[in-house]
Amino acid sequence: MMRLLVGSGALVLALGGGAPLVAAQELVEGPLVHTSVEGVLDKVVTKRDGLVVKTRDGRRLGWQLPAPVIAEAPRFEPGTPMWVIYRKLDNQNQAVTALGFPGVADSPVYVNATGYPVVLRTGPGKDGQCGVQDAPAGSEQKLGKGIVTEDTSACWCCAPEGATCAPSNLSGNGRIVLAQCFRSRRALE
């Protein structure tokens, strides 16, 4: 059975299902817990703004994503390695934060496909880990809709313009497509 994780907002559903969308600026309670799936691009279903990933353990997972995010996927052939980061919004709802296509560029290349301005924060890592204590400050870039930028830092995060985040995702060389950036209530305190 193919499953669909609605990227702009909500539930794991059967392909073709629908769910309410989460506003880009919505506040998320508590820390932004995230997880990721690694595998290869299986196919892009442009009629449904869908993308299917075949995971390392052989599962096929699909996500319905905003059109600007899906527009990036046809750059890559089926079988191209990729990952999907998604955040748990509550006990039932999840949202895709970013897609990554490792190894397709010589450095980390970020694409703002969120549909709104965001802040990309980057910073150093140590021994393949982000969130290093006493690390030097990283950079912060404002990215308008559709902007593509390159940054060689080891770690990254994104937030809506005017919000903040801590670089906790490993960058790696390749193309990183920002699908949705969040701010938490905690970040506002």
N, C-alpha and C positions, 0 to 999 in steps of 0.2 A: 504494500500500500504506500503510495506517495503521500507525504505529509506536507503541509504548507504552514510556514510560520509567517504571519503577516508582519512585514517589516515596519510599517508605519504605526503599528500599534498592537496587535493583540494576540490572538490565540493560535495554537497549533490546530490546523483545520485540514479538511480534505481539499485538494486542489480545486479551485473554483469557488470556494466558500468566501464569505465576507465577514468583516468585523469592523467595529467602530475604530476610527483613526484617533491617534493620540496627537494632540497639538504639539508642535515642535518645542514650544516654550513651557510645556507642562512641567510642574514641579513633581519630583519623584520623592516619596518618603524615604528617609534614611540613606545609607550608602548605595551607590549604584553598582550592584553586584553584576558581574558579567562573566560570561563563559564563551567558548568558541568551539567551532567545528572545523576540522581540517579534512580536505579531500581533493577532489578534482571537479572541474566544471563538467557537468553532464550535458545540460542543454539550457538554452534560453527560450522561454515561451513568451515572445513579445506581445502576443494578443492579450495575454493576461498579466503583463508586467511581472512575469515570473522567472525564477532562476532555479535550476535543480543542481544540487551538489551530490556527488557520490562520495560518501565518507570513507575513511580508511578501513572501517570495519564492514564496508559493503552496503550500508544503508543508503537510500536515496531520500534526501530531504529537499523540500522546495520552499522558497520564500517569495511572497508577493511584495514587491518593492516599488517605490515611486519611479515614474518613467525616467527621470534623469539618472538614477542609479542603474536601471536596466539598460539604458543607452550605452553605458560603459562596457557591458558584458560582451557584446558581439566583437570587440577587439580581440577576444581570445577564443581559441579553438577548443572544442570539447577535449577533455583530457588534461587541460592546463591546470596545474596545482593551484589551489585557492583555499582561503579560510573565510569564515563568517563569524564576526563578533556580535553577540546579542546580549541584551540586558534584561534582567528580570524586573518588571515594573511592579508586580504584586504576585500573589499566589497563583494566578492564572494567566497573566498577560506578560508578553515579552515583546521586545522591539529590536530590530537589527540596527547596530551602530555603524558597522563598516564591513566592507568586503575587501579582501586582499588577494592580490595575485603575485606571490613571491617569485623572485628570479626573472621578472620580465623587464626590469630596469636595473641600472648599475647603482642606484641609490634609492632611498625612499621617495616616492612621488605621490603627493596627496591631491585628490580631486574632491572639491566641495560639490557634491551632488545632492545636498540636503534641501535646496530650494530657498535657503535663507542664509544671511551672513553668519559666520561662525568664527571662533578663535581656535587656532591650532596651537597647542602648547607642546613643546618638545623638550627633552632633557636627556641627560646621560644615563647610562645603565652600568651595571657592574656584574661580571660573570653571568651574563645572560638574564639579568634581573632588572626590573624597573623599581622606582621608589627608593633609590639608594639614599641612605641617611648622609647628611653633610656633603651632598653632591653639589657641584657648582650649578648656578641657575641656568636654565635652558632658555630657549627663545619663545616668543609669542608672536604669532602673525594673525592679522585679521584677513579672513578669506571671504570675499563676496561670492554670490551664487555662481557656480560654474568655474571658479578660479582653480587653476592647477599650480602647485608649487612643489619645490624640492627642498628637503631638509635632511641632513645626514646624521642627525641625532639618533641615539639608540631607542628612545622611548617617546611616546606621544599620547595625547588625548585631545578631545575637541569639546567645546561648549558653545552654547548660543552666545552671540555677541553680548558683552556686558556681564557675562558669567565667568566662572573659573573652573578649572579641573586640575588634577594631578596626573602628570604623564605616567601611565601605568601599563600601557600596551607596548610590546616590543615592535619596533619598526620593521627591520629587515629590508633588504633591497627588493623593490617591486612597486607595483601600483596599488595604492590604498584609496578606496572609494568611500568617502564619508557619506553615510546614508541618513543618519540622524544623530544629533548631539543633544545632550541633556544637561540640565543643571539640577542639583538636588537642594532640598530645603537646607541641608547642612552647609552647603556652599554659600548660602545667603546669610548665614548667622555670623 
